[in-house]
């Protein structure tokens, strides 16, 4: 990501890929409608022909009611498919619990080996990402189905990584869950997206995607 970039971040999960495709699909429909409206407005402004006898035209009125309905269906059906696929959990191999605190994150791995770690923002150094670097990265294997569980110990938080297409609220006294599959190795960054107090801007998220055998060695 760069400051001069106007498009969405590169997708590194199937969910984000579908969201990017849906964005492009919707924008193509909106652009087509905008061009059509501009052409019609231009013809109305510069056309001096007047027909006093044409007070109504039932066929045109029928079509300009049917066509917007078809357009809405073309937008709604892909949108609902993505919403349902985002909520679907398909045989997760690993479960990771993420707890929001004021103002840091903690992660718990408890499938076979119990491992807990706390993730605080690091102070700026020369080679660190400003406001995004943490002392303990959350680690997860790529090309593996992962279940993420979210909760909070104090106030509302929101665990968000844009390039993975995941954003889930961490609510105190409640557990939310989401599925994730990372397609490539790398380091992915995000921040809390719910205003949670004074240091809301200083609780970044950093996820490192590694090979499954390295992940097993790390967790054991």
C-alpha positions as CSV (number, residue, x, y, z in Angstrom):
1,X,0.0,0.0,0.0
2,X,1.1,3.6,-0.8
3,X,-0.4,6.9,-0.1
4,X,-0.8,7.6,-3.8
5,X,-2.8,4.4,-4.4
6,X,-6.4,4.9,-5.2
7,X,-7.4,1.2,-5.7
8,X,-8.0,-1.6,-3.2
9,X,-5.0,-3.4,-1.6
10,X,-3.8,-6.6,-3.3
11,X,-5.8,-9.6,-2.3
12,X,-4.1,-12.4,-0.3
13,X,-7.2,-14.5,0.6
14,X,-10.1,-15.9,-1.4
15,X,-12.5,-13.7,0.5
16,X,-10.7,-10.5,-0.5
17,X,-10.4,-11.7,-4.1
18,X,-14.2,-12.1,-4.2
19,X,-14.6,-8.6,-2.7
20,X,-12.4,-7.1,-5.3
21,X,-14.3,-8.8,-8.1
22,X,-17.6,-7.6,-6.6
23,X,-16.2,-4.1,-6.4
24,X,-15.2,-4.2,-10.1
25,X,-18.6,-5.7,-11.1
26,X,-20.5,-3.0,-9.2
27,X,-18.4,-0.2,-10.5
28,X,-18.9,-1.3,-14.1
29,X,-22.7,-1.2,-13.6
30,X,-22.5,2.3,-11.9
31,X,-20.2,3.6,-14.7
32,X,-22.6,2.4,-17.4
33,X,-25.6,4.0,-15.6
34,X,-23.7,7.3,-15.2
35,X,-22.7,7.4,-18.9
36,X,-26.3,6.6,-19.9
37,X,-27.7,9.4,-17.7
38,X,-25.2,11.9,-19.1
39,X,-26.2,11.0,-22.7
40,X,-29.9,11.4,-21.8
41,X,-29.3,14.8,-20.0
42,X,-27.2,16.0,-22.9
43,X,-30.0,15.1,-25.4
44,X,-32.6,16.8,-23.3
45,X,-30.6,20.0,-22.9
46,X,-29.8,20.4,-26.6
47,X,-32.9,19.0,-28.2
48,X,-35.5,21.7,-29.1
49,X,-38.1,19.3,-30.5
50,X,-41.4,19.5,-28.6
51,X,-44.3,17.0,-28.9
52,X,-47.3,18.4,-27.1
53,X,-49.4,15.3,-27.9
54,X,-47.0,12.8,-26.1
55,X,-48.3,13.1,-22.6
56,X,-47.7,9.4,-21.6
57,X,-45.9,6.4,-22.9
58,X,-46.8,3.2,-21.0
59,X,-44.1,1.0,-22.7
60,X,-41.3,3.4,-21.6
61,X,-42.7,3.6,-18.1
62,X,-42.9,-0.2,-17.9
63,X,-39.3,-0.7,-19.0
64,X,-37.8,2.0,-16.7
65,X,-39.5,0.2,-13.8
66,X,-38.2,-3.3,-14.9
67,X,-34.6,-2.4,-15.8
68,X,-33.7,-0.9,-12.4
69,X,-35.1,-4.1,-10.7
70,X,-32.9,-6.3,-13.0
71,X,-29.8,-4.1,-12.1
72,X,-30.5,-4.4,-8.4
73,X,-30.7,-8.2,-8.8
74,X,-27.3,-8.2,-10.6
75,X,-25.8,-6.4,-7.6
76,X,-27.7,-8.2,-4.8
77,X,-27.1,-11.8,-5.8
78,X,-23.2,-11.7,-5.9
79,X,-23.3,-9.6,-2.7
80,X,-25.3,-12.2,-0.8
81,X,-23.1,-15.0,-2.0
82,X,-20.0,-13.3,-0.6
83,X,-21.8,-12.5,2.7
84,X,-22.7,-16.2,3.1
85,X,-19.3,-17.4,2.1
86,X,-17.6,-15.1,4.6
87,X,-19.7,-16.6,7.4
88,X,-19.0,-20.2,6.3
89,X,-16.5,-22.4,8.3
90,X,-15.1,-25.2,6.2
91,X,-13.4,-27.8,8.5
92,X,-10.9,-25.5,10.2
93,X,-7.5,-27.0,10.9
94,X,-6.4,-24.4,13.4
95,X,-8.3,-22.2,15.9
96,X,-6.7,-18.9,17.1
97,X,-8.4,-16.8,19.7
98,X,-7.8,-13.0,19.6
99,X,-8.6,-10.9,22.6
100,X,-8.7,-7.1,22.5
101,X,-7.4,-5.1,25.5
102,X,-6.8,-1.5,26.2
103,X,-4.6,-1.1,24.2
104,X,-3.0,-4.3,22.9
105,X,-3.9,-7.7,21.5
106,X,-3.4,-11.1,22.9
107,X,-3.5,-14.4,21.0
108,X,-4.2,-17.9,22.2
109,X,-3.4,-21.2,20.4
110,X,-5.1,-24.1,22.2
111,X,-5.8,-26.9,19.7
112,X,-3.0,-29.3,20.7
113,X,-0.3,-27.2,22.1
114,X,-1.3,-24.3,24.4
115,X,0.5,-21.1,23.5
116,X,-0.3,-17.6,24.5
117,X,1.3,-14.3,23.5
118,X,0.7,-10.6,23.9
119,X,1.2,-8.2,21.1
120,X,2.2,-4.6,21.9
121,X,3.1,-1.8,19.5
122,X,6.9,-1.2,19.3
123,X,8.4,2.2,19.5
124,X,9.7,3.6,16.3
125,X,13.1,2.5,15.1
126,X,14.9,3.2,11.8
127,X,13.6,0.1,9.9
128,X,10.2,-0.3,11.6
129,X,6.9,0.4,10.1
130,X,5.5,3.5,11.9
131,X,2.5,2.6,14.2
132,X,2.3,-0.9,12.7
133,X,5.3,-2.8,14.2
134,X,4.6,-5.1,17.1
135,X,6.9,-7.1,19.5
136,X,5.1,-10.4,19.0
137,X,3.6,-11.2,15.6
138,X,0.6,-13.5,15.3
139,X,1.7,-16.5,13.3
140,X,-0.5,-18.6,11.0
141,X,0.2,-21.1,8.2
142,X,-0.8,-20.3,4.6
143,X,-3.0,-22.5,2.4
144,X,-4.6,-23.8,5.6
145,X,-8.2,-23.2,6.8
146,X,-8.1,-21.2,10.0
147,X,-10.9,-20.3,12.5
148,X,-10.4,-17.0,14.2
149,X,-12.3,-16.3,17.5
150,X,-12.7,-12.8,18.7
151,X,-13.6,-11.3,22.1
152,X,-12.6,-8.4,24.3
153,X,-11.8,-8.0,28.0
154,X,-12.9,-4.4,28.4
155,X,-14.4,-2.3,25.5
156,X,-15.3,-2.8,21.9
157,X,-12.4,-3.4,19.5
158,X,-12.3,-4.5,15.8
159,X,-9.7,-6.9,14.4
160,X,-9.0,-5.8,10.8
161,X,-6.5,-6.7,8.1
162,X,-7.6,-5.1,4.8
163,X,-5.6,-7.2,2.4
164,X,-7.0,-10.4,3.8
165,X,-10.6,-9.1,3.7
166,X,-11.3,-9.7,7.3
167,X,-12.9,-7.3,9.8
168,X,-14.6,-8.6,12.9
169,X,-15.7,-6.8,16.1
170,X,-14.3,-8.0,19.5
171,X,-17.2,-7.5,21.9
172,X,-16.8,-8.0,25.7
173,X,-18.8,-10.9,27.0
174,X,-19.4,-12.3,23.5
175,X,-17.5,-14.5,21.1
176,X,-17.4,-13.8,17.3
177,X,-15.8,-16.1,14.8
178,X,-14.6,-15.9,11.2
179,X,-12.8,-18.1,8.8
180,X,-9.5,-17.3,7.0
181,X,-7.3,-18.9,4.4
182,X,-4.1,-17.1,3.5
183,X,-2.9,-17.8,-0.1
184,X,0.8,-16.6,0.2
185,X,3.5,-16.3,2.8
186,X,4.3,-12.8,4.1
187,X,3.6,-10.2,6.8
188,X,0.2,-8.6,6.8
189,X,-0.7,-5.5,8.8
190,X,-3.8,-3.9,10.1
191,X,-5.1,-1.8,13.0
192,X,-8.0,-1.7,15.4
193,X,-11.0,-0.3,13.5
194,X,-13.3,0.6,16.4
195,X,-12.7,3.7,18.5
196,X,-11.8,2.1,21.9
197,X,-10.2,4.9,23.9
198,X,-7.2,7.1,24.2
199,X,-4.7,4.9,22.6
200,X,-7.0,3.5,19.9
201,X,-4.4,4.4,17.2
202,X,-1.6,2.5,18.9
203,X,-2.8,-1.1,18.9
204,X,-1.7,-2.5,15.5
205,X,-2.1,-6.0,14.2
206,X,0.7,-7.9,12.5
207,X,0.2,-11.4,11.1
208,X,3.1,-13.5,9.7
209,X,2.1,-16.2,7.3
210,X,4.6,-19.2,7.3
211,X,4.8,-22.8,6.1
212,X,2.8,-25.4,8.0
213,X,5.9,-27.3,9.1
214,X,7.5,-24.1,10.4
215,X,4.3,-23.2,12.2
216,X,4.2,-26.7,13.9
217,X,7.8,-26.3,15.1
218,X,7.1,-22.7,16.3
219,X,4.0,-23.7,18.3
220,X,5.5,-26.8,19.8
